[in-house]
């Protein structure tokens, strides 16, 4: 379980970090190198989830979506200095509970 959580976190950081670098390039006029590095990191993001041991692509990506939501809230807090409110935390918690049900519930 720890390995899968680490992979979800790495994938989330790659997606958010890569997307952020592309954002800086296109929206804030940073040099094209930001966009190139961002694009390469986004490719890495596409590879990381394939290392999961779960057999279902859909289930892995659905669960990853919830982890992404939590990481996006934390990124906004740390990088954009937007303090999450009660509803941000409540929504993120609901998403994580959903992930736990999807991935770790006993199945036949």
C-alpha positions as CSV (number, residue, x, y, z in Angstrom):
1,X,0.0,0.0,0.0
2,X,2.9,2.4,0.8
3,X,4.4,1.8,-2.6
4,X,1.1,2.7,-4.4
5,X,0.6,5.8,-2.3
6,X,4.2,7.0,-3.2
7,X,3.5,6.4,-6.9
8,X,0.3,8.4,-6.7
9,X,2.1,11.3,-5.0
10,X,4.9,11.2,-7.5
11,X,2.5,11.2,-10.4
12,X,0.6,14.1,-8.9
13,X,3.7,16.1,-8.3
14,X,4.8,15.4,-11.9
15,X,1.5,16.5,-13.3
16,X,1.1,19.6,-11.2
17,X,4.8,20.6,-11.5
18,X,5.0,20.0,-15.2
19,X,1.7,21.8,-15.8
20,X,2.9,24.7,-13.6
21,X,6.1,25.1,-15.7
22,X,4.1,25.1,-18.9
23,X,1.8,27.7,-17.2
24,X,4.7,29.9,-16.3
25,X,6.0,29.7,-19.9
26,X,2.7,30.4,-21.7
27,X,0.9,32.6,-19.2
28,X,3.7,34.5,-17.5
29,X,6.2,34.8,-20.3
30,X,9.0,32.7,-18.9
31,X,11.6,31.3,-21.3
32,X,10.7,28.4,-23.6
33,X,12.9,26.1,-21.4
34,X,10.2,26.2,-18.8
35,X,7.8,24.8,-21.3
36,X,10.2,22.1,-22.6
37,X,11.0,20.9,-19.1
38,X,7.3,21.0,-18.1
39,X,6.4,18.9,-21.1
40,X,9.1,16.3,-20.3
41,X,7.8,16.2,-16.7
42,X,4.3,15.7,-18.0
43,X,5.5,12.7,-20.1
44,X,7.0,11.3,-16.9
45,X,3.6,11.8,-15.3
46,X,2.1,9.6,-18.0
47,X,4.6,6.8,-17.2
48,X,4.5,6.8,-13.4
49,X,0.9,5.4,-13.0
50,X,1.9,2.4,-15.2
51,X,4.1,1.2,-12.3
52,X,1.1,0.6,-10.1
53,X,0.3,-3.0,-9.4
54,X,-3.5,-2.6,-9.8
55,X,-4.7,-4.3,-13.0
56,X,-7.3,-1.8,-14.1
57,X,-6.3,1.4,-15.9
58,X,-9.6,3.1,-15.1
59,X,-9.5,2.3,-11.4
60,X,-5.9,3.5,-11.1
61,X,-6.6,6.8,-12.9
62,X,-9.9,7.4,-11.0
63,X,-8.1,6.9,-7.7
64,X,-5.2,9.1,-8.9
65,X,-7.7,11.8,-9.6
66,X,-8.5,12.1,-5.9
67,X,-4.9,12.2,-4.9
68,X,-4.4,14.9,-7.6
69,X,-7.2,17.0,-6.0
70,X,-5.5,16.9,-2.6
71,X,-2.1,17.7,-4.0
72,X,-3.6,20.6,-6.0
73,X,-5.0,22.1,-2.8
74,X,-1.6,21.7,-1.1
75,X,0.2,23.2,-4.2
76,X,-2.2,26.2,-4.2
77,X,-1.5,26.7,-0.5
78,X,2.3,26.4,-0.8
79,X,3.0,28.0,-4.2
80,X,0.1,30.3,-4.9
81,X,-0.4,31.2,-1.2
82,X,-4.2,30.5,-1.3
83,X,-5.1,29.1,2.0
84,X,-7.6,26.2,1.7
85,X,-10.9,26.7,3.6
86,X,-13.0,24.1,5.4
87,X,-14.8,23.1,2.2
88,X,-11.5,22.6,0.4
89,X,-10.3,20.2,3.1
90,X,-13.7,18.5,3.4
91,X,-13.9,17.9,-0.4
92,X,-10.3,16.6,-0.4
93,X,-11.1,14.2,2.5
94,X,-14.1,12.9,0.8
95,X,-12.0,12.2,-2.3
96,X,-9.4,10.3,-0.3
97,X,-12.1,8.2,1.4
98,X,-13.4,7.4,-2.1
99,X,-9.9,6.3,-3.2
100,X,-9.6,4.0,-0.2
101,X,-12.9,2.4,-1.0
102,X,-12.1,2.0,-4.8
103,X,-8.6,0.5,-4.3
104,X,-8.6,-1.4,-1.1
105,X,-12.1,-2.8,-0.6
106,X,-12.2,-6.6,-0.7
107,X,-13.4,-7.9,-4.0
108,X,-14.1,-11.4,-5.3
